[in-house]
Amino acid sequence: MSLVDAKVRDRMIVALDYPNVSAAEALVWQLGDIVTFYKIGLELSIAGGLDLAADLIGAGKKVFLDLKLHDIGNTVERATAAAAERGVHILTVHAYPQTMAAAARGAKGSPLEVLGVTVLTSYDDTDLATAGYRMGVTDTVRLRAGQAREAGIAGVICAPTDAAMVRAILGPDGRVVTPGVRPKGADVGDQKRVATPAQAIAAGADRIVVGRPVTAAADPVAAAEAILAELAGA
Ligand SMILES: O=C(O)c1cc(=O)[nH]c(=O)n1[C@@H]1O[C@H](COP(=O)(O)O)[C@@H](O)[C@H]1O
């Protein structure tokens, strides 16, 4: 294990985007002490990921449960309270005012950090227009970051390219977490608003989310170490 300190390790969240628990466990085993924070998203949650979340927490890892909740207030409040009871560290909801306010109520009194997903990193202005939105990405992210602050949730998920603007809105205590992160030269895939790990942190992100740059790497350990080294120097 390299000499990257624990604070830097906690800045990198590895997305366990796998179809089953055994594949996810194999990566966790391989990465060992290098990675302290894992994200369990939609695919793995459907395939037994909630039990894996409990195991990871029991093993001393932090867990980001990425369910991107969006439903009526009562449902979101209760689902958020259930996530808080499981001891997960982060839960996502879509950044709609009703939804964020309900999640804030559900998380009240617990250490769970609720983050509002502003505009997905796979969307650009054209995608928003096609979906019927009047505003482009920047204005929508600005509006939603302000609404997240008003709702009283911990912070937001945004693209690294939005992080500086969002940091200015949320202030130093708000949480800014950025997926859409690609080391220099890495395949962008379906992401449209991307930056490097160092650029994300320099723009004001607290943490970055990385999936395929680690999970699809020929050597995931080397890939994770390289990202951590970049973060340590950022
Ligand atoms: O909420 C998220 O984590 C998320 C929000 C967003 O706007 N974009 C985004 O890519 N994500 C997640 O971040 C991860 C990115 O994965 P890679 O593109 O493989 O690095 C995936 O698990 C996505 O579900």
The ligand as an SDF file (V2000), in Angstrom:
LIG
                    3D

 24 25  0  0  0  0  0  0  0  0999 V2000
  -25.0980    9.7450   -8.6290 O   0  0  0  0  0  0  0  0  0  0  0  0
  -24.0950    9.3310   -9.2170 C   0  0  0  0  0  0  0  0  0  0  0  0
  -23.2080    8.7230   -8.6230 O   0  0  0  0  0  0  0  0  0  0  0  0
  -23.9190    9.7180  -10.6330 C   0  0  0  0  0  0  0  0  0  0  0  0
  -24.4770   10.9120  -11.0150 C   0  0  0  0  0  0  0  0  0  0  0  0
  -24.1760   11.4580  -12.2810 C   0  0  0  0  0  0  0  0  0  0  0  0
  -24.6130   12.5570  -12.6380 O   0  0  0  0  0  0  0  0  0  0  0  0
  -23.3670   10.7420  -13.1030 N   0  0  0  0  0  0  0  0  0  0  0  0
  -22.8460    9.5170  -12.7600 C   0  0  0  0  0  0  0  0  0  0  0  0
  -22.0870    8.9410  -13.5580 O   0  0  0  0  0  0  0  0  0  0  0  0
  -23.1640    8.9670  -11.5340 N   0  0  0  0  0  0  0  0  0  0  0  0
  -22.6650    7.6160  -11.1860 C   0  0  0  0  0  0  0  0  0  0  0  0
  -21.2410    7.6330  -11.1100 O   0  0  0  0  0  0  0  0  0  0  0  0
  -20.6950    6.4430  -11.6640 C   0  0  0  0  0  0  0  0  0  0  0  0
  -19.7850    6.8220  -12.7960 C   0  0  0  0  0  0  0  0  0  0  0  0
  -19.2460    5.6690  -13.3550 O   0  0  0  0  0  0  0  0  0  0  0  0
  -18.1050    5.7170  -14.4630 P   0  0  0  0  0  0  0  0  0  0  0  0
  -18.5970    6.5800  -15.5900 O   0  0  0  0  0  0  0  0  0  0  0  0
  -17.9370    4.2970  -14.8420 O   0  0  0  0  0  0  0  0  0  0  0  0
  -16.8900    6.3220  -13.7760 O   0  0  0  0  0  0  0  0  0  0  0  0
  -21.8590    5.5540  -12.0640 C   0  0  0  0  0  0  0  0  0  0  0  0
  -22.0800    4.6310  -11.0180 O   0  0  0  0  0  0  0  0  0  0  0  0
  -23.0420    6.5130  -12.1760 C   0  0  0  0  0  0  0  0  0  0  0  0
  -24.2510    5.8910  -11.7910 O   0  0  0  0  0  0  0  0  0  0  0  0
  1  2  2  0
  2  3  1  0
  2  4  1  0
  4  5  2  0
  4 11  1  0
  5  6  1  0
  6  7  2  0
  6  8  1  0
  8  9  1  0
  9 10  2  0
  9 11  1  0
 11 12  1  0
 12 13  1  0
 12 23  1  0
 13 14  1  0
 14 15  1  0
 14 21  1  0
 15 16  1  0
 16 17  1  0
 17 18  2  0
 17 19  1  0
 17 20  1  0
 21 22  1  0
 21 23  1  0
 23 24  1  0
M  END
$$$$
